[in-house]
Amino acid sequence: MINCLRKILLFIPLLLLALIWLSVVFGIDFIPDDIFRDDTFEYSGDGKKPSGLISMEWFYTTYFITLIVGFLIGSIYTAYKKYWVWFGAYIILGGLPVMLFLLGTIFG
């Protein structure tokens, strides 16, 4: 049971990273705009009624905080426990874009 929970908790940041890869690189968006996030969450008098659960700012803030904390804890944990397949997935999905961004800002 604990092993299954551990695998699920290790998979969550990888899922978030994969969703970012699919939406940014390939243009596939799996989360529709009006389910979780919506610009019209707070009624502004323009005639639109709120349709999302939370505002877009809160959605992206919690998404990226979860992503960053989960990536750091997951990559450190998998390297410490020597789960090399999981660690490789963290490095390819999360570390590769950061490395390419840093190289692009330094040499570009």
C-alpha positions as CSV (number, residue, x, y, z in Angstrom):
1,M,0.0,0.0,0.0
2,I,2.8,2.4,0.9
3,N,4.7,1.5,-2.2
4,C,1.6,2.3,-4.4
5,L,1.2,5.7,-2.6
6,R,4.9,6.4,-3.1
7,K,4.6,5.7,-6.8
8,I,1.5,7.9,-7.1
9,L,3.3,10.8,-5.3
10,L,6.3,10.4,-7.6
11,F,4.1,10.4,-10.7
12,I,2.2,13.6,-9.9
13,P,5.1,16.0,-10.8
14,L,5.9,14.0,-13.9
15,L,2.3,14.2,-15.0
16,L,2.3,18.0,-14.5
17,L,5.6,18.3,-16.5
18,A,4.2,16.1,-19.2
19,L,1.1,18.3,-19.4
20,I,3.3,21.4,-19.8
21,W,5.4,19.7,-22.5
22,L,2.2,18.7,-24.4
23,S,0.6,22.1,-24.2
24,V,3.7,24.3,-24.9
25,V,5.7,22.1,-27.3
26,F,3.0,20.2,-29.1
27,G,-0.1,22.5,-28.6
28,I,-2.3,19.8,-27.0
29,D,-4.3,21.2,-24.0
30,F,-5.9,18.5,-21.9
31,I,-7.4,20.9,-19.4
32,P,-10.2,23.0,-20.9
33,D,-10.3,26.6,-19.8
34,D,-13.7,26.6,-18.2
35,I,-13.4,23.6,-15.9
36,F,-10.8,24.6,-13.3
37,R,-9.7,28.1,-14.4
38,D,-11.6,31.0,-15.8
39,D,-10.9,34.7,-16.3
40,T,-14.4,35.6,-15.3
41,F,-14.2,34.0,-11.8
42,E,-14.8,37.4,-10.2
43,Y,-17.8,39.1,-11.6
44,S,-16.7,42.4,-13.2
45,G,-20.0,43.7,-14.5
46,D,-19.4,42.7,-18.1
47,G,-22.4,40.4,-18.3
48,K,-20.4,37.2,-18.0
49,K,-21.1,34.9,-15.1
50,P,-18.3,33.0,-13.4
51,S,-17.9,29.5,-14.8
52,G,-14.6,28.3,-13.3
53,L,-13.8,26.9,-9.9
54,I,-10.9,29.2,-9.2
55,S,-9.3,32.2,-10.9
56,M,-6.5,31.7,-13.4
57,E,-4.0,33.4,-11.1
58,W,-4.7,30.9,-8.3
59,F,-4.7,28.0,-10.7
60,Y,-1.3,28.8,-12.2
61,T,0.2,29.7,-8.8
62,T,-0.8,26.5,-7.2
63,Y,0.1,24.6,-10.3
64,F,3.7,25.9,-10.5
65,I,4.3,25.7,-6.7
66,T,3.2,22.1,-6.8
67,L,5.4,21.5,-9.8
68,I,8.5,23.1,-8.4
69,V,8.3,21.6,-5.0
70,G,7.3,18.2,-6.4
71,F,10.2,18.2,-8.9
72,L,12.8,19.1,-6.3
73,I,11.6,16.6,-3.7
74,G,11.0,13.9,-6.3
75,S,14.3,14.2,-8.0
76,I,16.3,14.3,-4.7
77,Y,14.3,11.4,-3.4
78,T,14.7,9.2,-6.5
79,A,18.5,10.0,-6.7
80,Y,18.9,9.1,-2.9
81,K,16.9,5.9,-3.2
82,K,18.6,5.1,-6.6
83,Y,15.4,4.8,-8.6
84,W,17.3,5.6,-11.8
85,V,14.4,5.2,-14.2
86,W,12.3,7.6,-12.2
87,F,15.3,10.0,-11.8
88,G,15.8,9.8,-15.6
89,A,12.2,10.7,-16.2
90,Y,12.5,13.7,-13.8
91,I,15.7,14.9,-15.5
92,I,14.3,14.5,-19.1
93,L,10.9,16.1,-18.4
94,G,12.0,18.8,-15.9
95,G,15.8,19.2,-16.0
96,L,16.2,19.3,-19.8
97,P,14.0,22.4,-20.4
98,V,15.7,24.3,-17.5
99,M,19.1,23.4,-18.9
100,L,18.2,24.5,-22.4
101,F,16.7,27.7,-21.0
102,L,19.9,28.5,-19.1
103,L,22.1,27.7,-22.0
104,G,19.9,29.9,-24.2
105,T,20.1,32.8,-21.9
106,I,23.9,32.4,-21.4
107,F,24.9,31.9,-25.0
108,G,21.9,33.5,-26.8
